[in-house]
Amino acid sequence: MLNLFNKEEKLSDLKVPHHIGVIMDGNGRWAKKRLQPRVMGHKAGMDALQAVTIAASKLGVKVLTVYAFSTENWSRPEDEVRFIMKLPVEFFDKYVPELNRNNVRIQIMGETNRLPKDTLEAMERAIAQTSENTGLILNFALNYGGRAELTLAMQAIAEQVKTGQLEPCDITETIISQHLMTASLPMDYRDPDLIIRTSGEERLSNFLPWQAAYSEFYFTEVLWPDFKEAELEQAIRDYSSRHRRFGGI
């Protein structure tokens, strides 16, 4: 493994983010560069995810939220969407034993009711098979969109106001956070400390807009299938060098 840390910069001395969000971008371009179908990039991206998850777990990250499929991705070609929907089945069947060995627990957030039956069943099996693990939470954002998440939260809160369970003046940031899809995560780890986006793009793309209010961002030209342990360590080193003020001095 490439050692990116000198003696003055040991991993144990760095601030490792508790929660990392990852926008896994560049699978299609990775495949195109190799004159392969786009779907082969998604397959390679699945292998990269496994490697990054294990690396993050060993580094002490508590939550890894990965943007696996957005609510907008349904507009992609039907064959590509169908292939992507099969990837969780393959990923969980192939990697759950190793994730268990590394004490990784799987969670899912998103509008899962729209997912194909096989995909949903594979997810539910993986969640059940890793439910006793106490280490890193691998949180899949699958059929997830930040604006849809906020819309659903507002609808749920409005219903509580309508039925008299809440007064409008009772609605606080805490109440809103409790209605978001990240509410199932440990309270201290619901908002990502660091968001990584690969492939050179520099935007959120509807990923955790509320939760990312004070996240640090790390953008890299590396395409997602090529993003491995060394790249993750580089991102953490960059994060560790920053001073997070949260609006203060």
C-alpha positions in Angstrom: 0.0 0.0 0.0 1.2 3.5 -0.8 2.1 5.3 2.4 0.9 8.8 2.1 1.7 9.8 5.7 5.1 10.8 7.0 6.3 10.4 10.5 4.8 13.6 11.6 1.5 12.7 10.0 0.6 9.3 11.4 -3.0 8.1 10.9 -3.4 8.0 14.7 -2.6 11.7 14.8 -5.1 12.7 12.2 -8.8 13.8 12.6 -10.6 10.9 11.0 -14.2 12.0 10.0 -16.9 10.1 11.8 -19.3 10.2 8.8 -18.1 10.2 5.2 -20.5 10.7 2.3 -19.4 9.5 -1.1 -20.7 10.5 -4.5 -19.4 7.6 -6.6 -19.0 9.3 -9.9 -17.2 8.3 -13.1 -18.1 4.7 -13.7 -19.3 5.3 -17.2 -16.3 7.3 -18.2 -14.0 4.7 -16.7 -15.6 2.1 -19.0 -15.5 4.4 -22.0 -11.8 4.9 -21.6 -11.3 1.2 -21.8 -13.7 0.8 -24.8 -16.1 -1.2 -22.6 -19.9 -0.8 -22.1 -20.9 1.6 -19.4 -22.3 -1.3 -17.3 -18.7 -2.6 -16.8 -17.8 0.6 -15.1 -20.7 0.1 -12.6 -19.4 -3.5 -12.0 -15.9 -2.2 -11.4 -17.3 0.5 -9.1 -18.9 -2.2 -7.0 -15.5 -3.7 -6.4 -14.1 -0.3 -5.5 -16.9 0.2 -2.9 -16.0 -3.1 -1.2 -12.3 -2.0 -0.9 -13.1 1.5 0.3 -15.6 0.2 2.9 -13.0 -2.1 4.4 -10.4 0.6 4.4 -12.8 3.1 6.0 -13.7 0.6 8.7 -10.0 0.0 9.5 -9.4 3.8 9.7 -12.1 4.2 12.3 -14.9 5.8 10.2 -18.2 5.3 11.9 -20.6 5.8 8.9 -20.0 5.6 5.2 -23.0 6.9 3.2 -22.7 6.1 -0.5 -24.8 7.6 -3.3 -25.7 4.4 -5.1 -28.7 5.5 -7.2 -30.5 8.8 -7.2 -34.2 9.5 -7.9 -33.0 11.1 -11.2 -31.1 8.1 -12.4 -34.3 6.4 -13.6 -34.0 8.6 -16.7 -30.9 6.6 -17.8 -31.2 4.0 -20.6 -33.5 1.1 -19.4 -30.8 -1.6 -19.9 -28.3 0.4 -17.8 -30.9 0.9 -15.0 -31.8 -2.8 -15.1 -28.1 -3.7 -14.7 -27.6 -1.2 -11.8 -30.6 -2.7 -10.0 -29.0 -6.1 -10.2 -25.7 -4.9 -8.7 -26.9 -4.8 -5.0 -27.9 -8.5 -5.4 -24.5 -9.4 -6.6 -22.7 -7.1 -4.2 -24.5 -8.4 -1.1 -24.2 -12.0 -2.1 -20.5 -11.6 -2.8 -19.3 -9.3 -0.1 -21.6 -9.8 3.0 -19.3 -12.5 4.4 -16.3 -10.2 4.3 -18.3 -7.3 5.6 -19.3 -9.5 8.5 -15.7 -10.4 9.2 -15.0 -6.7 9.4 -17.9 -6.0 11.7 -19.7 -3.8 9.1 -23.4 -3.2 9.4 -25.5 -2.4 6.3 -28.3 0.2 6.3 -30.4 1.6 3.4 -32.1 4.9 2.9 -34.2 6.1 0.0 -37.6 5.5 -1.5 -37.2 1.7 -1.5 -40.8 0.9 -2.4 -40.0 1.7 -6.0 -37.1 -0.8 -6.2 -37.4 -4.1 -8.0 -38.4 -7.1 -5.8 -35.1 -8.9 -6.2 -33.1 -5.8 -5.3 -35.3 -5.1 -2.2 -35.1 -8.7 -1.0 -31.3 -8.7 -1.4 -31.1 -5.5 0.6 -33.3 -6.9 3.4 -31.2 -10.1 3.6 -28.0 -8.0 3.9 -29.5 -5.8 6.6 -30.6 -8.9 8.6 -27.3 -10.7 8.1 -25.2 -7.8 9.4 -27.7 -6.4 12.0 -25.6 -7.7 15.0 -22.4 -5.9 13.8 -21.2 -3.0 15.8 -18.6 -1.4 13.6 -18.9 0.9 10.6 -22.3 1.5 9.1 -22.3 1.2 5.3 -25.4 3.3 4.5 -26.7 2.9 0.9 -28.5 5.9 -0.5 -30.6 3.9 -3.0 -33.4 5.6 -5.0 -32.5 8.6 -2.9 -33.0 12.3 -3.7 -32.4 15.1 -1.2 -35.3 17.2 -2.4 -37.6 14.2 -2.2 -36.4 13.5 1.3 -37.2 17.0 2.4 -40.6 16.9 0.7 -41.5 13.7 2.5 -40.3 15.1 5.8 -42.4 18.3 5.4 -45.4 16.2 4.5 -45.0 14.1 7.6 -44.5 17.2 9.8 -47.5 18.9 8.2 -49.7 15.8 9.0 -48.6 16.1 12.7 -49.6 19.7 12.8 -52.9 18.9 11.1 -53.7 16.3 13.7 -52.7 18.5 16.6 -49.5 16.6 17.6 -47.4 19.6 16.8 -47.8 23.4 16.8 -46.1 25.3 13.9 -43.9 27.0 16.5 -42.7 23.6 17.7 -41.0 22.9 14.4 -37.3 23.1 14.9 -34.2 21.9 13.2 -34.2 18.9 15.5 -37.8 18.1 14.6 -36.9 18.3 10.9 -33.8 16.1 11.3 -35.9 13.5 13.1 -38.0 13.2 10.0 -35.1 12.8 7.5 -33.9 9.5 6.2 -30.7 9.8 8.2 -32.7 9.7 11.4 -31.9 5.9 11.6 -28.2 6.7 12.1 -26.7 7.3 15.5 -27.6 10.9 16.5 -24.0 12.1 16.6 -23.2 10.8 13.1 -26.2 11.8 11.1 -24.5 14.7 9.2 -21.5 13.9 7.1 -18.2 15.5 8.3 -16.7 15.0 4.8 -18.3 14.5 1.4 -16.1 13.0 -1.3 -16.9 13.3 -5.0 -14.9 11.5 -7.6 -14.3 12.1 -11.4 -13.7 15.9 -11.2 -17.3 17.0 -10.9 -17.9 19.6 -8.2 -21.6 19.7 -7.1 -23.9 17.9 -4.7 -26.3 16.5 -7.3 -29.2 16.4 -4.8 -27.1 14.4 -2.2 -27.9 15.2 1.5 -28.6 18.9 1.0 -29.8 19.4 4.6 -27.2 17.2 6.2 -24.3 18.7 4.2 -24.8 22.3 5.6 -21.4 22.2 7.3 -19.7 19.3 5.6 -16.2 19.6 4.2 -15.9 18.7 0.5 -13.2 16.8 -1.2 -13.2 16.7 -5.0 -10.8 14.5 -7.0 -10.2 13.8 -10.7 -9.9 10.0 -9.9 -12.8 8.0 -11.4 -14.7 6.0 -8.9 -13.5 2.5 -10.0 -9.9 3.7 -9.4 -10.6 5.2 -6.0 -9.0 2.9 -3.5 -7.5 2.9 0.0 -4.7 5.3 -0.9 -7.1 7.8 -2.3 -9.3 7.5 0.8 -6.3 8.2 3.0 -5.4 11.2 0.9 -8.9 12.6 1.3 -8.8 12.1 5.1 -5.4 13.8 5.3 -6.8 16.8 3.4 -9.8 16.9 5.8 -7.6 16.7 8.8 -5.7 19.8 7.8 -8.8 21.9 7.8 -10.3 23.9 10.7 -14.0 23.5 10.9 -15.5 26.7 12.4 -19.3 26.0 12.0 -19.9 29.7 11.5 -17.7 30.7 14.4 -14.2 32.0 14.5 
